[in-house]
Amino acid sequence: MKRIALAVFVTVALTWAFGAVDPTRPAAAPPLKKFRVLLPFRIGITFFPISVANELGYLKDEGIDLDLQVVNGSSAVVQQLAAGNAQIGVILAPNTLLGFSEGV
């Protein structure tokens, strides 16, 4: 009789322990990685893919929080990147070469 009581107790305990975990509940999402992206001019066809992906939430689905900011031209983008005010900058080729030649 003691064996049966022990077996029932173990069965109930294991059922309760494994039943307490809800497999249908989604796991907590990891925090979003934040990036500031500087663009040299207003969003247009040039930046269309990244702006659409950002607006539709595709990047957040991948764990990325993108902050698109427009500054006053490629030179301003280079200056802001050099100052550490953004992680990513989109600039035109002449300004890329100028920034590279100045060690940015």
CNS distance restraints for C-alpha pairs under 8 A (distance, minus, plus):
assign (resid   1 and name CA) (resid   5 and name CA) 6.29 0.50 0.50
assign (resid   2 and name CA) (resid   6 and name CA) 6.04 0.50 0.50
assign (resid   3 and name CA) (resid   7 and name CA) 6.04 0.50 0.50
assign (resid   4 and name CA) (resid   8 and name CA) 6.09 0.50 0.50
assign (resid   5 and name CA) (resid   9 and name CA) 6.06 0.50 0.50
assign (resid   6 and name CA) (resid  10 and name CA) 6.10 0.50 0.50
assign (resid   7 and name CA) (resid  11 and name CA) 6.04 0.50 0.50
assign (resid   8 and name CA) (resid  12 and name CA) 6.08 0.50 0.50
assign (resid   9 and name CA) (resid  13 and name CA) 6.02 0.50 0.50
assign (resid  10 and name CA) (resid  14 and name CA) 6.04 0.50 0.50
assign (resid  11 and name CA) (resid  15 and name CA) 6.02 0.50 0.50
assign (resid  12 and name CA) (resid  16 and name CA) 6.03 0.50 0.50
assign (resid  13 and name CA) (resid  17 and name CA) 6.05 0.50 0.50
assign (resid  14 and name CA) (resid  18 and name CA) 6.06 0.50 0.50
assign (resid  15 and name CA) (resid  19 and name CA) 5.59 0.50 0.50
assign (resid  16 and name CA) (resid  20 and name CA) 5.95 0.50 0.50
assign (resid  17 and name CA) (resid  21 and name CA) 7.51 0.50 0.50
assign (resid  30 and name CA) (resid  63 and name CA) 7.37 0.50 0.50
assign (resid  31 and name CA) (resid  63 and name CA) 7.11 0.50 0.50
assign (resid  32 and name CA) (resid  60 and name CA) 7.12 0.50 0.50
assign (resid  32 and name CA) (resid  63 and name CA) 4.70 0.50 0.50
assign (resid  32 and name CA) (resid  64 and name CA) 5.24 0.50 0.50
assign (resid  32 and name CA) (resid  65 and name CA) 5.74 0.50 0.50
assign (resid  33 and name CA) (resid  63 and name CA) 6.11 0.50 0.50
assign (resid  33 and name CA) (resid  64 and name CA) 4.89 0.50 0.50
assign (resid  33 and name CA) (resid  65 and name CA) 5.77 0.50 0.50
assign (resid  34 and name CA) (resid  64 and name CA) 6.09 0.50 0.50
assign (resid  34 and name CA) (resid  65 and name CA) 4.64 0.50 0.50
assign (resid  34 and name CA) (resid  66 and name CA) 6.00 0.50 0.50
assign (resid  34 and name CA) (resid  67 and name CA) 7.51 0.50 0.50
assign (resid  35 and name CA) (resid  64 and name CA) 7.44 0.50 0.50
assign (resid  35 and name CA) (resid  65 and name CA) 6.26 0.50 0.50
assign (resid  35 and name CA) (resid  66 and name CA) 5.09 0.50 0.50
assign (resid  35 and name CA) (resid  67 and name CA) 6.10 0.50 0.50
assign (resid  35 and name CA) (resid  86 and name CA) 7.32 0.50 0.50
assign (resid  35 and name CA) (resid  87 and name CA) 6.05 0.50 0.50
assign (resid  35 and name CA) (resid  88 and name CA) 7.29 0.50 0.50
assign (resid  36 and name CA) (resid  66 and name CA) 6.06 0.50 0.50
assign (resid  36 and name CA) (resid  67 and name CA) 4.68 0.50 0.50
assign (resid  36 and name CA) (resid  68 and name CA) 6.17 0.50 0.50
assign (resid  36 and name CA) (resid  69 and name CA) 7.29 0.50 0.50
assign (resid  36 and name CA) (resid  86 and name CA) 5.03 0.50 0.50
assign (resid  36 and name CA) (resid  87 and name CA) 5.70 0.50 0.50
assign (resid  36 and name CA) (resid  88 and name CA) 6.35 0.50 0.50
assign (resid  37 and name CA) (resid  66 and name CA) 7.01 0.50 0.50
assign (resid  37 and name CA) (resid  67 and name CA) 5.96 0.50 0.50
assign (resid  37 and name CA) (resid  68 and name CA) 4.94 0.50 0.50
assign (resid  37 and name CA) (resid  69 and name CA) 6.12 0.50 0.50
assign (resid  37 and name CA) (resid  86 and name CA) 6.23 0.50 0.50
assign (resid  37 and name CA) (resid  87 and name CA) 6.48 0.50 0.50
assign (resid  37 and name CA) (resid  88 and name CA) 4.72 0.50 0.50
assign (resid  37 and name CA) (resid  89 and name CA) 5.42 0.50 0.50
assign (resid  37 and name CA) (resid  90 and name CA) 7.51 0.50 0.50
assign (resid  38 and name CA) (resid  68 and name CA) 6.14 0.50 0.50
assign (resid  38 and name CA) (resid  69 and name CA) 4.99 0.50 0.50
assign (resid  38 and name CA) (resid  70 and name CA) 5.77 0.50 0.50
assign (resid  38 and name CA) (resid  71 and name CA) 6.58 0.50 0.50
assign (resid  38 and name CA) (resid  77 and name CA) 6.08 0.50 0.50
assign (resid  38 and name CA) (resid  86 and name CA) 6.87 0.50 0.50
assign (resid  38 and name CA) (resid  88 and name CA) 6.39 0.50 0.50
assign (resid  38 and name CA) (resid  89 and name CA) 4.62 0.50 0.50
assign (resid  38 and name CA) (resid  90 and name CA) 6.23 0.50 0.50
assign (resid  39 and name CA) (resid  43 and name CA) 7.61 0.50 0.50
assign (resid  39 and name CA) (resid  68 and name CA) 7.15 0.50 0.50
assign (resid  39 and name CA) (resid  69 and name CA) 6.03 0.50 0.50
assign (resid  39 and name CA) (resid  70 and name CA) 4.74 0.50 0.50
assign (resid  39 and name CA) (resid  71 and name CA) 6.15 0.50 0.50
assign (resid  39 and name CA) (resid  73 and name CA) 7.67 0.50 0.50
assign (resid  39 and name CA) (resid  74 and name CA) 7.62 0.50 0.50
assign (resid  39 and name CA) (resid  77 and name CA) 6.96 0.50 0.50
assign (resid  39 and name CA) (resid  89 and name CA) 6.22 0.50 0.50
assign (resid  39 and name CA) (resid  90 and name CA) 5.31 0.50 0.50
assign (resid  39 and name CA) (resid  91 and name CA) 7.14 0.50 0.50
assign (resid  40 and name CA) (resid  70 and name CA) 5.93 0.50 0.50
assign (resid  40 and name CA) (resid  71 and name CA) 5.43 0.50 0.50
assign (resid  40 and name CA) (resid  72 and name CA) 5.93 0.50 0.50
assign (resid  40 and name CA) (resid  73 and name CA) 4.05 0.50 0.50
assign (resid  40 and name CA) (resid  74 and name CA) 4.77 0.50 0.50
assign (resid  40 and name CA) (resid  75 and name CA) 8.00 0.50 0.50
assign (resid  40 and name CA) (resid  76 and name CA) 7.42 0.50 0.50
assign (resid  40 and name CA) (resid  77 and name CA) 6.30 0.50 0.50
assign (resid  40 and name CA) (resid  90 and name CA) 6.67 0.50 0.50
assign (resid  40 and name CA) (resid  91 and name CA) 6.26 0.50 0.50
assign (resid  41 and name CA) (resid  70 and name CA) 5.71 0.50 0.50
assign (resid  41 and name CA) (resid  71 and name CA) 6.48 0.50 0.50
assign (resid  41 and name CA) (resid  72 and name CA) 6.60 0.50 0.50
assign (resid  41 and name CA) (resid  73 and name CA) 5.89 0.50 0.50
assign (resid  42 and name CA) (resid  70 and name CA) 5.94 0.50 0.50
assign (resid  43 and name CA) (resid  47 and name CA) 5.77 0.50 0.50
assign (resid  43 and name CA) (resid  48 and name CA) 7.02 0.50 0.50
assign (resid  43 and name CA) (resid  51 and name CA) 7.44 0.50 0.50
assign (resid  43 and name CA) (resid  70 and name CA) 7.63 0.50 0.50
assign (resid  44 and name CA) (resid  48 and name CA) 5.90 0.50 0.50
assign (resid  47 and name CA) (resid  51 and name CA) 6.12 0.50 0.50
assign (resid  48 and name CA) (resid  52 and name CA) 5.94 0.50 0.50
assign (resid  49 and name CA) (resid  53 and name CA) 6.12 0.50 0.50
assign (resid  50 and name CA) (resid  54 and name CA) 6.07 0.50 0.50
assign (resid  51 and name CA) (resid  55 and name CA) 6.05 0.50 0.50
assign (resid  51 and name CA) (resid  68 and name CA) 7.89 0.50 0.50
assign (resid  52 and name CA) (resid  56 and name CA) 6.01 0.50 0.50
assign (resid  53 and name CA) (resid  57 and name CA) 6.25 0.50 0.50
assign (resid  53 and name CA) (resid  58 and name CA) 5.26 0.50 0.50
assign (resid  53 and name CA) (resid  59 and name CA) 6.30 0.50 0.50
assign (resid  54 and name CA) (resid  58 and name CA) 6.17 0.50 0.50
assign (resid  54 and name CA) (resid  59 and name CA) 5.69 0.50 0.50
assign (resid  54 and name CA) (resid  60 and name CA) 7.60 0.50 0.50
assign (resid  54 and name CA) (resid  66 and name CA) 6.81 0.50 0.50
assign (resid  57 and name CA) (resid  61 and name CA) 6.33 0.50 0.50
assign (resid  58 and name CA) (resid  62 and name CA) 6.63 0.50 0.50
assign (resid  59 and name CA) (resid  63 and name CA) 6.41 0.50 0.50
assign (resid  59 and name CA) (resid  64 and name CA) 5.11 0.50 0.50
assign (resid  59 and name CA) (resid  65 and name CA) 6.72 0.50 0.50
assign (resid  59 and name CA) (resid  66 and name CA) 7.38 0.50 0.50
assign (resid  60 and name CA) (resid  64 and name CA) 4.86 0.50 0.50
assign (resid  60 and name CA) (resid  65 and name CA) 5.69 0.50 0.50
assign (resid  71 and name CA) (resid  76 and name CA) 6.33 0.50 0.50
assign (resid  71 and name CA) (resid  77 and name CA) 6.60 0.50 0.50
assign (resid  72 and name CA) (resid  76 and name CA) 5.71 0.50 0.50
assign (resid  72 and name CA) (resid  77 and name CA) 7.64 0.50 0.50
assign (resid  73 and name CA) (resid  77 and name CA) 6.60 0.50 0.50
assign (resid  73 and name CA) (resid  91 and name CA) 7.97 0.50 0.50
assign (resid  74 and name CA) (resid  78 and name CA) 6.31 0.50 0.50
assign (resid  74 and name CA) (resid  90 and name CA) 7.49 0.50 0.50
assign (resid  74 and name CA) (resid  91 and name CA) 4.87 0.50 0.50
assign (resid  74 and name CA) (resid  92 and name CA) 6.24 0.50 0.50
assign (resid  74 and name CA) (resid  95 and name CA) 6.19 0.50 0.50
assign (resid  75 and name CA) (resid  79 and name CA) 6.28 0.50 0.50
assign (resid  75 and name CA) (resid  91 and name CA) 7.92 0.50 0.50
assign (resid  75 and name CA) (resid  95 and name CA) 6.26 0.50 0.50
assign (resid  76 and name CA) (resid  80 and name CA) 6.09 0.50 0.50
assign (resid  77 and name CA) (resid  81 and name CA) 6.10 0.50 0.50
assign (resid  77 and name CA) (resid  89 and name CA) 6.04 0.50 0.50
assign (resid  77 and name CA) (resid  90 and name CA) 7.30 0.50 0.50
assign (resid  77 and name CA) (resid  91 and name CA) 6.75 0.50 0.50
assign (resid  78 and name CA) (resid  82 and name CA) 6.11 0.50 0.50
assign (resid  78 and name CA) (resid  89 and name CA) 7.44 0.50 0.50
assign (resid  78 and name CA) (resid  91 and name CA) 7.54 0.50 0.50
assign (resid  78 and name CA) (resid  95 and name CA) 7.40 0.50 0.50
assign (resid  78 and name CA) (resid  96 and name CA) 7.78 0.50 0.50
assign (resid  78 and name CA) (resid  99 and name CA) 6.45 0.50 0.50
assign (resid  78 and name CA) (resid 104 and name CA) 7.67 0.50 0.50
assign (resid  79 and name CA) (resid  83 and name CA) 6.22 0.50 0.50
assign (resid  80 and name CA) (resid  84 and name CA) 6.29 0.50 0.50
assign (resid  80 and name CA) (resid  85 and name CA) 5.34 0.50 0.50
assign (resid  80 and name CA) (resid  86 and name CA) 6.66 0.50 0.50
assign (resid  81 and name CA) (resid  85 and name CA) 5.82 0.50 0.50
assign (resid  81 and name CA) (resid  86 and name CA) 5.57 0.50 0.50
assign (resid  81 and name CA) (resid  87 and name CA) 6.97 0.50 0.50
assign (resid  81 and name CA) (resid  88 and name CA) 7.39 0.50 0.50
assign (resid  81 and name CA) (resid  89 and name CA) 6.84 0.50 0.50
assign (resid  82 and name CA) (resid 104 and name CA) 5.90 0.50 0.50
assign (resid  91 and name CA) (resid  95 and name CA) 6.51 0.50 0.50
assign (resid  91 and name CA) (resid  96 and name CA) 6.41 0.50 0.50
assign (resid  92 and name CA) (resid  96 and name CA) 6.30 0.50 0.50
assign (resid  93 and name CA) (resid  97 and name CA) 6.33 0.50 0.50
assign (resid  94 and name CA) (resid  98 and name CA) 6.20 0.50 0.50
assign (resid  95 and name CA) (resid  99 and name CA) 5.96 0.50 0.50
assign (resid  96 and name CA) (resid 100 and name CA) 6.11 0.50 0.50
assign (resid  97 and name CA) (resid 101 and name CA) 6.07 0.50 0.50
assign (resid  98 and name CA) (resid 102 and name CA) 6.35 0.50 0.50
assign (resid  99 and name CA) (resid 103 and name CA) 6.35 0.50 0.50
assign (resid  99 and name CA) (resid 104 and name CA) 5.17 0.50 0.50
assign (resid 100 and name CA) (resid 104 and name CA) 5.47 0.50 0.50
